[in-house]
Amino acid sequence: MRYLRKLGMWGILFFALFCLSVSPQSYQGNYPFLTAGVNVNLSTAAVNGTDFTSEPVWISRPGCGDKVAITVTFTRAAGTASTVDFEFQASYDGGTTWTTAYFVNLQTATNETAVSNVVRKITLVNVPGVSHLRLYRINNTDAANNLTACNASVSLATGE
């Protein structure tokens, strides 16, 4: 019985040391997709190339790993449970060709907690093999509220 207790104590000690040795993930930089936020009227969408021009952001920088933190922001006068959807495109070849990145589409309710009517939501996203990201479309499904100053930015992972 004493042997099992000692073995258990050593196991707990090694587990604790392992947990302390794993460096936490941190994120650096704030790279906006748009130079200025766009307005999206109720029940409409704003599209890259038509309503705004998205800056492609270089994701695959040395030491940054395959994770990013994407921050979406918008201003609302009111809100409902309807969503605003931020859709992205990914490039795997240095920004030459683009494909819809369904794994990066972010939704948030327009009645999400806001400070001075500004909603800010941060989501961690895995982007394995992606060289660049760009904002593709902002879709306001709220039939009662216009949204202003819609934008998104990305921060890159460090410490991997």
C-alpha positions in Angstrom: 0.0 0.0 0.0 2.9 2.4 0.8 4.4 1.6 -2.6 1.2 2.7 -4.3 1.0 5.9 -2.3 4.6 6.8 -3.2 4.0 5.9 -6.9 0.9 8.1 -6.9 2.8 11.0 -5.3 5.6 10.7 -7.8 3.0 10.7 -10.6 1.4 13.8 -9.3 4.8 15.5 -9.0 5.8 14.6 -12.6 2.5 15.8 -13.9 2.8 19.1 -12.1 6.3 19.6 -13.4 5.1 18.8 -17.0 2.3 21.4 -16.7 4.7 24.0 -15.5 7.1 23.4 -18.3 4.6 23.8 -21.1 4.7 27.4 -22.2 1.4 29.2 -22.6 0.3 30.3 -26.0 0.5 34.1 -26.5 -0.5 36.3 -29.4 1.3 39.3 -30.9 0.4 42.0 -33.3 -2.9 43.4 -34.5 -3.2 43.3 -38.2 -6.5 44.7 -39.4 -8.1 43.4 -42.6 -9.8 46.8 -43.4 -8.2 50.3 -43.1 -11.6 51.6 -42.0 -14.7 49.8 -40.7 -17.7 49.4 -43.1 -21.4 49.8 -42.5 -23.7 46.9 -43.1 -27.4 47.6 -43.3 -30.0 45.3 -41.9 -30.5 42.0 -43.7 -27.7 42.7 -46.2 -24.1 41.7 -46.8 -20.9 43.6 -47.6 -18.5 41.8 -49.9 -14.8 42.2 -50.6 -14.1 43.8 -53.9 -17.6 45.4 -54.0 -18.2 47.1 -50.7 -14.7 47.1 -49.2 -11.2 46.0 -50.0 -9.6 43.6 -47.6 -5.9 43.6 -46.9 -4.5 40.1 -47.1 -2.6 39.3 -43.9 0.4 37.0 -44.0 -0.2 34.2 -41.5 2.7 31.8 -42.0 5.4 33.9 -40.5 8.4 32.1 -38.9 7.7 31.1 -35.3 4.0 31.9 -35.5 2.6 28.4 -35.7 -0.8 27.4 -37.0 -3.0 29.4 -34.7 -4.3 32.9 -34.8 -6.6 35.1 -32.7 -9.2 36.9 -34.8 -11.0 39.9 -33.4 -14.2 41.1 -34.9 -15.8 44.4 -34.0 -18.9 46.3 -34.9 -21.1 49.1 -33.5 -24.8 48.6 -33.0 -27.6 50.8 -31.7 -29.5 47.9 -30.4 -29.4 44.1 -31.0 -31.2 40.9 -31.3 -30.4 37.2 -31.2 -29.8 37.5 -35.0 -26.1 37.2 -36.0 -23.5 39.1 -37.9 -21.3 36.6 -39.8 -17.7 37.4 -40.7 -16.5 35.2 -43.5 -12.9 34.8 -44.6 -10.9 33.5 -47.5 -7.6 31.6 -47.2 -4.6 31.3 -49.5 -2.2 28.4 -49.4 0.1 29.7 -52.1 1.3 33.1 -50.9 -1.8 35.0 -51.9 -2.0 34.0 -55.5 -5.3 32.1 -55.3 -8.1 32.3 -52.7 -10.7 29.9 -51.5 -13.5 30.3 -49.0 -12.3 29.3 -45.6 -15.4 27.8 -44.0 -13.3 26.8 -40.9 -12.8 30.6 -40.2 -16.4 31.9 -40.5 -17.2 33.6 -37.2 -20.8 34.4 -36.0 -21.8 36.6 -33.1 -25.3 37.8 -32.0 -25.9 41.5 -32.6 -27.0 41.7 -28.9 -23.7 40.4 -27.7 -22.3 42.3 -24.7 -21.1 45.7 -25.8 -19.2 48.6 -24.4 -20.6 51.9 -25.6 -22.5 49.9 -28.3 -19.2 48.4 -29.6 -19.1 44.6 -29.7 -15.7 43.0 -29.7 -15.3 39.3 -29.9 -12.0 37.3 -30.0 -11.9 33.8 -31.4 -8.9 31.4 -31.6 -8.7 29.6 -34.9 -6.4 26.8 -36.2 -5.1 27.7 -39.7 -2.8 24.8 -40.7 -1.0 25.4 -44.0 -2.6 28.8 -44.6 -0.2 31.4 -45.9 -2.6 34.4 -46.0 -6.1 35.3 -44.8 -8.5 38.0 -46.0 -12.0 39.2 -45.0 -14.4 38.0 -47.6 -17.9 39.0 -46.5 -19.8 40.5 -43.5 -23.4 39.3 -43.4 -25.9 41.1 -41.2 -28.8 38.8 -40.6 -30.4 41.2 -38.2 -33.6 42.5 -39.8 -34.0 45.3 -37.2 -30.6 46.8 -36.8 -27.9 48.4 -39.0 -24.3 47.8 -38.0 -21.6 50.4 -38.4 -17.8 50.3 -38.2 -17.6 46.5 -38.9 -14.0 45.3 -39.0 -11.8 42.3 -38.2 -8.1 41.9 -37.3 -5.8 39.1 -36.6 -3.0 38.4 -34.0 -0.4 35.7 -34.6 0.5 33.0 -32.1 3.9 32.9 -30.6 5.6 30.5 -28.1 5.1 27.2 -29.9 
